[in-house]
Amino acid sequence: MLEVERVDTFYGETQALFGATMTIRPGEAVALLGPNGAGKTTMLRSILGLTPARCGVIRFAGKDITRSATHDIARAGIGWVENLSGGEMQMVAIGRALLGGSGLVMLDEPSQGLAPKLVQDVMKTVTRMKRENIAVLIVEQNIKSVLDVCDRVYVIQRGRVIHEGPAASLLQDAATRVALLGA
């Protein structure tokens, strides 16, 4: 579904991603975790062509989209949920991404500012998307709730992917979770 291979991304002359690599399969939910400023949102922006990769390749459904315009990437089936406050607004944003015929929905901090019940609703929506064979990439600070619904996890620090593996393993292994994420 999505392949990010050895991507380097810059803001001007400042490098933000260093050889970033990630794969997401159809119907799979993947968490992208790391501290603030690690490169999580830059990864999403690179996938959408908003902050284009200077080196490396990004493929969606087998097609190279590395140099494609953002509107063409969205038309190809990648939706990005706007960071909106309030549970109803978040669900509307998810619905809009799905109506766009998305094969991949990227969620950037979907639980930010939401009540615990609404966070549960968002995570249930992720589970439903997986059942409908929609791939999901989630950037989230609420580590335990996101690991509970995701299949795999990538951890990024200082623009480098430092860990990849099953989300359930990281959820169960508190020592590794604390070492990688401090939580």
C-alpha positions, 0 to 999 in steps of 0.5 A: 500500500505505502512504501517509504524508502530511505527518505531524506527531507529538509526544511531549507538547509536543515535536515529533518528526516534521515533515510526514513523507511516505513511500509504499510500494508492494506488494512493495517494500522501503523503507529508512528511514535516519538518525542515532539520534534522527532520528525513524525509530522514531517513524515506525513508531510513528505508522504503528501508532498507538502514537504517533498523528500529530497532523496529516497522514494515514496510509493503508494499502491505501487506508483512512485508519488515522490515528486507528485503534487499534493492534490494528485496524491490525495486523489490517488487515495491518501487522506490526512485528517485535519487536527481539529478540536472536539470529538464530533469535528474529529469524526467529521474529519475522518468521514471526509477522508473516507469519502475521498475514497482513501486507501490510506488515512493518516491521523495526526494526533487524533486524540489531542484535546478529546475526552477519554470517551471520544478517544475511544470512539476515534480508536474504534473508528480505526478498528472499523477502517482496518476491517474495511481494508483501509490502511491507517497511519497514526501519529499519537502521543496517547501511546497505550491507546494507539498501540492497543489498536495498531498492528505495527509501530515505528518509533522515530527520534531525531528524524531517524526510524530507530524501531519497527515491530509489532504494536502488541509487543511494545505494548506488553514490554514496558522496559522497551517502551520506556527506553524508546518513548519514556512511557 
